[in-house]
Amino acid sequence: MPLVIVNFLELLISALMLLVLARVVVSWLAPTGGGGLVAFIYQATEPILAPIRRVVPPSGGLDWAPLIAMLVLGFLLRLAVRL
């Protein structure tokens, strides 16, 4: 696989991981919502987290979707690096 595609995949996956992490932090600091940046974070991460929530619903007040998403994205990042 060409190096340009691998670098692009690394950058994309890293950005998605940062957005998921930002969503977790924002949900702790401002659970009622916020401005445009918060809306962007939620809109960018919801397509990743919603399918996971359908399979693994929140239990005991904890949403496991961000953790599972980070693990899957980390696996994909390692896979992209090895290619």
N, C-alpha and C positions, 0 to 999 in steps of 0.2 A: 504494500500500500504506500502511495507517495507520502513523503514527509509533510507536505502541506496539509493533507487531509488529516493526518494523525495530529498535527499541531492544532488544527481547527477543532477536532473532537476533544482534545485535552482542554482547550480554552472554553469550549461550550459546556462541557461537563463540570469544570471548575466553577464557572459562572452560575450554573444551576445549583451546585452545592452551596455556594455563598448565598444565593437567594433563599434556599430552604432554611439555612441557618439564620438569615436575617428575619425570615418569617417567624421562626421560633422566638427569637429575641423580641420582636415587635409584639407578638402575642402575649409575652410576659409584661412588657412595659406599657403598652397601650391596647388592652384587649377590646376596647370599645371601638377602635378604628383610629383613623388619622387622616392625613392629607393625601396628596397625589402620589407621593413616594410609597406610602403604605398600600394604597390601592394598586399600584404597579406591582409591588411584591406579591400581593395576594393573587392578582390576575396571572402573573407569570408562573406561580407555583401551584395553583389549583389544578391545572391539567395533569400534573405529576402526582399530586396527593389524593385527588378524588378517587381514582381507580383503586388505590391502595386502601382507602377508607371503606370502600365497598366490600373488600375482601376481609380486612381486619378493622372492625369498628372500634371506636374508642372504648376502653374498659377502665373502670375505676377512676374516671376523670382524666385519664391520660390518653393523649392522641399518639398512637404508635406510628402513624404514617410518616412523619418527618424522619424518624430514626430509620425506618425501613427504606425510605427514599434515599437517605444518605448512604446506607450500606450498598444499595443497588448501584447508585451513581459511583461510589468508590470502586466497586467491582468493575463497572464499565470503564472507568478511568484507567485502572490497572490493565484491563484488556486492551485498551487503545494504545497504551504505552508499549505493551509487548508486541503489538503488530509492527 
